[in-house]
Amino acid sequence: MNKLYTFIIIAILFFAKAGTLFAQEANENISNAPFFDAEPSIAIDPMNSNNLVVAWMGITGLKVTIHSKASTDGGKTWSTLQTHPHFSNTFGAADVSVAYNRKGEAFLCYVDYKAVTGADSGVVAVARSKNGGESWEQPVIVRYASEDPELALDRPWIAVDNSGGQFDGTIYVSTKPYFANVTAPNHTHLKHSTDDGLSWSQDVRVDDSTFAPSNAGSMGVMSVGPNSTLGLVYFSFNPKFQFLPRLIYCSSTDGGQTLTRHTVSDYFTILDSNYQFGYALALDPSHAGRAVTVWIDTRFGDPDVVSSFTTDAGVTWSTPVRVNDDAAKNGIGQDMVWCDFSANGKLTVAWRDRRNGGIGDTARWELYTATSSDGGASFSKNLRISDAPSNYNQITKGNDFIGVVADSGKMHFVWGDYTTNWDILYSAVSLSGPSSVSELLQKQTVLASYPNPTMGVTNIGFTLATSSAVSLRVLDVNGRTELNFPPKFYGRGDQTISFDARSLPEGSYFYELSTDSGIQKGKVAVVR
């Protein structure tokens, strides 16, 4: 390439509000199987952030089975695949979630059941690993389908108290009725263990007559914060008290024996579509009483990522704000949201985003993230995590969740991707470089093109630190758009984009190259 005109853009990834620079790792396929892999969960060891465990739904012997892998080097390498046992040869598994305690032990929770409509048998089980997920003990049954007429086996979630408080080490598992069997009214359920999952408490009903889920099964998403405070969010649809669905926050300070309830949002909209509406909760380990709930809501015009926070242990909640920063009411939908706080109080939110894929719930999507350094009051510029967009693939049940965990120096993401096959992808974003946004902006140089002047085609060479949608616009000296090229997806590394200037009159022109990292500008002279 001609040295005179060679130019490289360093696509700087930064979160404007947070004022920090991030280095992103390449996406890694950690499932590498020819069949269906979906609904991953990820956990990080609170005492050693190099230890990670990921679990998901996969296929073994033509049956849905829980798979898992572990890493002891912060996600650089992964262990051999572990498969988790069925309790009957007629059962299939689903809905896995994972967690660590402060002893470095990992816990894996899943449902194993008769996977047909009208299912009347199955269990929720928890397995323990004493070596961080390299191998697992025989799973212990938490609850049987026969324990209650609701068959409360669906969507089990696990959380562990790592606060150092009175109930440190307590394990919690929440469930809801099996979706194919539910008959109103139905309820959200909770059990706990104080002996590393070897035995389990009696069932506690999470909702009450005022805050009942009513005729819609409602999963209980949990997080544990300072002073052994358990938080749980579920949605309540009880027309006797409120015509629209509400999000309800429950908390317990006595190890899950009793619960108090408050409303997060008086309403949120749920559409019958291919969007995977959901919600997540994170309690701030650095700030007692602070928690953030995120969910998918159409109150701003489209299915958006919405967030609300509390600083008084859930009694009151802030006005919901929009997290995704694409234009509002643009017909683009987001879904499948998740969140986590780091130990130093930085919030990470991740979701499936269609801003580069088009309008509608069947558009291609990418994984995006944003952070908050003020407990959810405001959010950073959004950052794309995906190296490539995923195609839409309709799975009515079985692809409802992604995973994100954070420590003080890195964010870890897992998600189910359908670029060519359902795979589990992993990526991480680590903190590095200068912290001042103004310093970063000063390092960006005006974009050059070659040849310049040009009589025809001119080329713009650039390098992307991460894959990005790239669009180009050419303007005259009065700012009028003369040429406009829609977004096209480019992978990371050296790239070239070209445009033909032969249709333009002789004169000077400006051009703007837009990537996920921002807009770079340049100037070109057209001669005849």
C-alpha positions in Angstrom: 0.0 0.0 0.0 1.2 3.5 -0.9 2.8 4.9 2.3 1.8 8.4 1.3 -1.9 7.6 1.6 -1.9 4.7 4.1 -3.9 5.5 7.1 -5.2 3.4 9.9 -8.1 4.3 12.2 -7.7 2.8 15.6 -11.3 2.0 16.5 -11.2 3.0 20.1 -13.8 1.3 22.2 -14.9 3.5 25.1 -17.8 4.0 27.3 -18.4 7.8 27.3 -20.1 8.1 30.6 -17.8 5.8 32.4 -14.8 7.6 30.8 -12.8 4.3 30.5 -11.2 2.5 27.6 -11.9 -1.2 27.1 -10.0 -3.9 25.2 -12.3 -6.6 23.8 -11.4 -10.2 23.3 -12.5 -12.2 20.3 -15.7 -14.2 20.5 -15.0 -17.9 21.3 -17.2 -20.8 20.5 -17.0 -22.9 23.7 -19.7 -25.5 22.8 -18.4 -26.6 19.4 -21.2 -29.1 18.8 -23.1 -29.8 15.6 -26.5 -29.7 17.4 -28.5 -27.3 19.5 -26.8 -25.4 22.3 -28.6 -22.6 24.1 -29.6 -20.8 27.3 -26.2 -20.4 28.9 -25.4 -19.3 32.4 -22.1 -18.0 33.7 -20.6 -17.6 37.2 -17.4 -16.1 38.6 -15.6 -17.2 41.8 -15.9 -14.2 44.2 -12.5 -15.0 45.7 -10.6 -15.7 42.5 -11.8 -13.9 39.3 -9.8 -16.3 37.1 -12.3 -19.1 37.9 -15.3 -19.2 35.7 -18.0 -21.8 35.0 -20.4 -21.8 32.1 -23.4 -24.2 31.7 -26.0 -24.6 28.9 -28.6 -26.8 27.3 -27.1 -29.2 24.7 -27.8 -32.5 23.0 -26.5 -35.8 24.2 -27.9 -39.0 22.8 -30.7 -37.2 21.1 -31.9 -35.8 24.4 -31.6 -32.3 25.8 -28.9 -32.5 28.5 -27.0 -30.0 30.6 -23.4 -29.3 29.5 -20.7 -27.3 31.3 -17.2 -26.1 31.1 -14.8 -24.3 33.5 -11.9 -21.9 33.2 -9.1 -21.2 35.7 -7.4 -18.5 33.7 -10.1 -15.9 33.2 -11.7 -17.4 30.1 -8.5 -17.9 28.1 -8.8 -21.7 28.0 -11.7 -24.0 28.9 -11.9 -27.5 30.4 -13.2 -30.6 28.8 -17.0 -30.8 28.4 -19.0 -32.1 31.3 -22.5 -33.6 30.9 -24.9 -33.8 33.8 -27.1 -36.8 34.5 -30.8 -37.4 34.0 -32.9 -38.9 36.8 -34.9 -41.0 34.4 -34.3 -42.2 30.8 -37.6 -40.5 29.9 -36.5 -37.1 31.2 -35.0 -34.1 29.4 -33.1 -31.3 31.0 -33.5 -27.5 30.8 -33.1 -24.1 32.5 -29.6 -24.3 34.0 -28.0 -21.7 36.2 -24.7 -21.6 38.0 -23.1 -19.9 41.1 -20.0 -20.0 43.3 -19.6 -19.7 47.1 -16.7 -18.1 48.9 -15.0 -21.5 49.3 -14.5 -21.7 45.5 -17.2 -24.4 45.2 -19.4 -24.1 42.1 -23.1 -25.0 42.1 -25.2 -26.0 39.1 -29.0 -26.0 39.2 -31.3 -27.5 36.5 -34.7 -29.1 35.9 -34.9 -32.7 34.7 -38.4 -33.6 33.7 -40.8 -35.4 31.3 -40.4 -32.9 28.4 -43.9 -33.3 26.9 -47.1 -31.4 27.2 -48.9 -32.7 30.3 -45.7 -33.5 32.1 -46.4 -34.7 35.6 -43.0 -35.8 36.8 -39.6 -34.4 37.2 -37.2 -32.8 39.6 -35.1 -29.6 40.2 -31.6 -30.6 41.2 -28.4 -28.9 42.3 -24.9 -30.4 41.8 -21.7 -29.2 43.6 -18.2 -29.0 42.3 -15.3 -28.7 44.8 -12.8 -28.0 42.0 -14.5 -25.0 40.4 -16.5 -27.0 37.7 -13.8 -29.4 36.5 -15.9 -32.3 37.8 -19.2 -32.5 39.7 -20.7 -34.5 42.5 -24.0 -36.4 42.1 -26.8 -33.9 42.0 -29.2 -33.5 45.0 -32.9 -33.1 44.5 -34.2 -29.7 45.6 -37.9 -30.4 44.8 -40.1 -32.9 43.1 -42.9 -32.2 40.7 -45.3 -34.0 43.0 -44.7 -31.6 45.9 -47.5 -29.3 44.7 -50.3 -29.4 42.0 -48.6 -26.5 40.1 -45.6 -28.7 39.2 -43.3 -25.9 40.2 -40.3 -27.1 38.3 -39.9 -24.4 35.6 -37.1 -21.8 35.4 -35.2 -22.7 38.5 -32.6 -19.9 39.4 -29.8 -20.3 41.9 -28.1 -17.6 44.0 -25.5 -17.9 46.8 -24.9 -15.5 49.7 -21.3 -14.4 49.4 -21.8 -11.2 51.5 -19.9 -12.4 54.6 -23.1 -11.6 56.5 -25.1 -13.7 59.0 -26.3 -16.2 56.3 -23.1 -16.3 54.3 -23.0 -19.5 52.2 -26.8 -20.0 52.0 -27.9 -21.2 48.6 -31.3 -20.2 47.2 -33.3 -21.8 44.4 -36.5 -20.2 43.0 -39.0 -21.9 40.7 -42.3 -21.3 39.0 -45.0 -23.7 37.6 -44.3 -25.6 34.5 -45.7 -23.5 31.6 -47.6 -26.4 29.9 -49.5 -27.3 33.1 -50.2 -23.9 34.7 -53.8 -23.2 35.8 -54.5 -19.9 37.5 -53.7 -19.0 40.2 -50.1 -20.0 40.3 -47.1 -18.9 42.4 -43.4 -18.3 42.6 -41.6 -20.6 45.0 -38.3 -20.4 47.0 -36.2 -22.9 48.9 -32.8 -22.6 50.6 -29.9 -24.7 51.8 -27.4 -24.0 54.6 -25.2 -27.0 54.1 -23.8 -26.5 50.6 -26.8 -28.0 48.9 -26.9 -31.3 50.7 -30.4 -30.7 52.1 -33.1 -28.2 51.4 -35.7 -26.2 53.3 -39.5 -26.4 53.1 -41.1 -24.4 50.3 -41.7 -20.6 50.8 -44.3 -18.9 48.6 -42.7 -15.7 47.2 -45.9 -13.9 46.3 -48.9 -13.1 48.4 -52.6 -12.3 47.7 -51.8 -8.7 46.9 -48.7 -9.3 44.8 -49.8 -12.6 43.1 -48.6 -13.7 39.7 -52.2 -14.8 39.0 -52.7 -16.4 35.6 -49.2 -16.0 34.3 -46.2 -18.1 35.4 -43.5 -15.8 36.8 -39.9 -16.7 37.3 -38.1 -15.4 40.3 -34.7 -13.8 39.4 -32.4 -13.5 42.4 -29.4 -11.7 43.7 -27.8 -11.4 47.1 -26.3 -8.2 48.4 -24.6 -6.8 51.5 -25.6 -8.1 55.0 -27.1 -11.3 53.6 -29.9 -9.4 51.9 -31.7 -11.6 49.4 -33.5 -9.8 46.5 -35.9 -11.4 44.1 -37.9 -9.9 41.2 -41.0 -11.5 39.6 -43.9 -10.1 37.6 -47.4 -9.9 39.0 -50.5 -9.9 36.8 -53.5 -9.7 39.1 -56.4 -7.8 37.6 -58.1 -7.6 40.9 -55.4 -5.0 42.0 -53.8 -3.9 38.7 -55.0 -4.3 35.1 -51.5 -4.3 33.7 -48.6 -6.5 34.7 -46.3 -5.1 37.5 -42.7 -5.9 38.4 -42.4 -6.9 42.1 -39.3 -6.8 44.2 -39.1 -9.2 47.3 -36.4 -9.0 49.9 -35.4 -11.1 52.9 -32.9 -10.4 55.6 -33.4 -13.7 57.6 -32.1 -16.2 55.2 -35.1 -16.6 53.0 -37.6 -17.4 55.7 -39.8 -14.3 55.4 -40.2 -11.8 52.6 -41.3 -8.2 52.1 -42.6 -7.0 48.8 -42.6 -3.6 46.9 -43.5 -2.6 43.4 -40.6 -1.8 41.0 -42.9 -0.7 38.1 -46.6 -0.2 38.2 -46.8 -1.5 34.6 -44.8 -3.0 31.9 -45.9 -4.2 28.5 -45.5 -7.7 27.2 -46.1 -8.4 23.5 -47.0 -11.7 21.9 -44.1 -11.9 19.5 -40.8 -13.4 18.8 -39.1 -11.0 21.2 -37.8 -12.7 24.3 -39.2 -10.4 27.0 -37.5 -10.8 30.3 -36.1 -9.2 33.4 -33.0 -9.4 35.6 -31.9 -8.1 39.0 -28.5 -7.2 40.6 -27.8 -6.0 44.1 -24.8 -3.8 44.5 -22.2 -5.5 46.8 -20.5 -2.1 47.5 -23.6 -0.2 48.5 -26.1 -1.7 51.0 -29.7 -1.0 49.9 -28.9 -0.4 46.3 -30.3 -2.7 43.6 -31.1 -2.4 39.9 -33.8 -4.1 37.9 -33.6 -4.3 34.1 -36.3 -5.5 31.8 -37.7 -5.3 28.2 -40.5 -2.7 27.8 -42.2 -0.8 25.0 -43.0 2.3 27.0 -40.5 4.3 24.9 -42.0 3.2 21.6 -40.2 -0.1 20.8 -39.0 -3.1 22.8 -36.2 -1.4 24.7 -33.9 -2.2 27.6 -35.3 -0.4 30.6 -33.7 0.1 34.0 -34.8 1.3 37.5 -32.8 1.4 40.7 -33.4 1.6 44.4 -31.2 3.0 47.2 -33.6 2.1 50.1 -33.7 -1.7 49.9 -36.5 -1.7 47.4 -39.0 0.5 49.2 -38.9 3.1 46.4 -37.7 2.8 42.8 -36.4 5.4 40.3 -38.3 6.4 37.2 -37.3 3.9 34.5 -34.7 5.0 31.9 -33.8 3.6 28.5 -30.5 1.8 28.3 -30.0 1.1 24.6 -28.8 4.3 22.8 -30.1 3.8 19.3 -32.8 6.3 18.2 -36.1 5.9 20.0 -39.2 4.8 18.1 -37.1 3.5 15.2 -38.9 0.2 14.9 -35.8 -1.7 16.3 -36.4 -4.1 19.1 -34.1 -5.4 21.8 -34.6 -8.4 24.1 -33.1 -11.0 26.3 -31.5 -8.7 28.9 -29.2 -9.6 31.8 -27.1 -7.7 34.3 -24.5 -7.9 37.1 -22.6 -5.7 39.5 -18.9 -6.0 40.0 -17.5 -6.0 43.5 -16.6 -2.3 43.3 -20.1 -1.3 42.3 -19.9 -1.1 38.5 -23.1 -2.3 36.7 -23.0 -4.2 33.4 -26.1 -4.8 31.3 -26.2 -7.0 28.2 -28.9 -7.7 25.7 -29.7 -8.9 22.1 -29.8 -5.8 19.9 -31.2 -5.5 16.3 -30.0 -1.9 15.5 -27.8 -3.2 12.6 -30.2 -6.0 11.5 -33.3 -4.1 10.6 -36.9 -3.7 11.8 -38.9 -6.5 13.3 -38.5 -9.3 15.7 -37.0 -11.7 13.1 -34.1 -9.3 12.2 -30.5 -10.4 12.7 -29.2 -9.4 16.1 -25.9 -8.8 18.0 -25.0 -8.8 21.6 -24.6 -5.3 23.1 -23.6 -4.0 26.5 -23.6 -0.8 28.5 -22.2 0.0 32.0 -23.2 2.3 34.8 -20.9 3.8 37.4 -23.6 5.5 39.4 -25.8 2.6 40.4 -28.0 2.6 37.3 -28.9 6.3 37.3 -27.2 6.7 33.9 -25.5 4.5 31.3 -22.6 4.6 29.0 -22.4 4.5 25.3 -23.4 1.1 24.1 -20.7 -1.4 23.0 -21.2 -4.3 20.6 -19.8 -7.6 21.9 -20.6 -9.8 18.9 -18.0 -10.3 16.2 -20.7 -11.1 13.7 -24.5 -10.9 13.7 -26.6 -13.9 14.5 -29.4 -15.0 12.2 -32.9 -15.3 13.6 -34.1 -18.8 14.4 -37.5 -19.3 15.9 -37.4 -21.4 19.1 -40.6 -20.7 21.0 -39.2 -22.3 24.1 -35.5 -23.0 24.9 -33.6 -19.8 24.0 -34.6 -17.3 26.6 -31.4 -16.3 28.4 -27.9 -14.9 28.1 -25.3 -14.5 30.8 -23.0 -11.8 32.1 -20.7 -11.5 35.2 -18.3 -8.8 36.2 -15.4 -8.3 38.4 -13.4 -5.1 39.1 -11.4 -5.5 35.9 -13.3 -7.5 33.4 -16.8 -8.2 32.1 -17.6 -11.8 30.8 -20.4 -12.6 28.4 -22.0 -15.8 27.2 -24.9 -16.2 24.7 -26.5 -18.6 22.3 -25.6 -17.7 18.7 -27.1 -18.9 15.4 -24.8 -17.6 12.8 -24.8 -21.0 11.1 -25.6 -23.3 14.0 -26.8 -22.9 17.6 -23.5 -22.4 19.5 -22.5 -21.0 22.9 -20.2 -18.0 22.4 -18.0 -16.4 25.1 -16.3 -13.0 25.1 -14.8 -10.7 27.6 -14.1 -7.0 27.8 -11.2 -5.9 30.0 -10.3 -2.5 31.3 -7.1 -0.9 30.0 -5.5 2.4 28.8 -6.1 6.0 29.8 -9.3 6.9 31.6 -9.9 10.3 30.2 -12.3 10.5 27.2 -10.9 13.8 26.1 -7.4 12.2 25.9 -8.8 9.4 23.7 -10.5 11.9 21.4 -7.4 13.9 21.0 -5.6 10.8 19.7 -8.1 10.4 16.9 -6.7 11.8 13.7 -8.7 13.1 10.7 -9.5 10.2 8.3 -7.4 10.2 5.1 -8.3 8.7 1.6 -6.3 7.8 -1.5 -5.9 8.9 -4.2 -6.6 12.4 -3.1 -7.3 14.4 -5.3 -9.3 11.9 -7.2 -10.8 11.7 -10.7 -12.9 8.6 -9.9 -12.8 5.9 -7.2 -11.2 6.9 -3.8 -10.3 4.4 -1.0 -10.4 4.8 2.7 -8.2 2.3 4.6 -8.9 1.6 8.3 -8.4 -1.0 11.0 -11.1 -2.1 13.4 -10.2 -3.2 16.9 -13.5 -5.0 17.0 -16.0 -6.0 14.3 -18.4 -3.2 13.4 -21.2 -2.0 11.1 -19.6 0.7 8.9 -21.5 3.3 6.9 -20.2 6.2 4.7 -21.7 9.6 3.8 -20.2 12.1 1.4 -21.2 15.8 1.8 -20.6 19.0 -0.2 -19.1 22.1 1.4 -22.6 23.3 2.5 -23.2 20.1 4.4 -25.7 18.6 1.9 -25.4 14.8 1.5 -24.3 13.8 -2.0 -23.7 10.1 -1.5 -25.0 7.9 1.2 -23.9 4.2 1.7 -25.9 2.1 4.2 -24.3 0.1 7.0 -22.2 -2.9 6.0 -20.7 -5.3 8.5 -16.9 -5.5 8.7 -14.8 -7.8 10.8 -11.9 -6.7 13.0 -8.6 -5.9 11.4 -7.5 -4.0 8.2 -10.4 -3.0 6.0 -11.0 -0.7 3.0 -14.1 1.1 2.0 -14.4 2.8 -1.4 -16.7 5.2 -3.2 -17.0 6.4 -6.8 -16.7 10.2 -7.1 -17.3 10.3 -10.9 -20.9 11.5 -10.4 -19.8 14.5 -8.4 -18.9 17.9 -9.9 -15.4 19.1 -9.5 -14.8 20.6 -6.0 -14.1 19.8 -2.4 -16.1 17.3 -0.4 -16.3 16.0 3.2 -17.0 12.4 4.1 -18.0 10.7 7.4 -17.2 7.1 8.2 -19.4 5.8 11.0 -18.5 2.8 13.2 -19.7 1.5 16.5 -16.9 3.6 18.1 -18.0 6.9 16.6 -17.6 9.0 13.5 -14.4 9.8 11.7 -14.2 12.6 9.1 -12.1 13.4 6.1 -11.8 15.7 3.1 -11.3 14.8 -0.6 -10.9 16.9 -3.7 -12.6 15.8 -7.0 -10.8 17.0 -10.1 -11.7 16.6 -13.8 
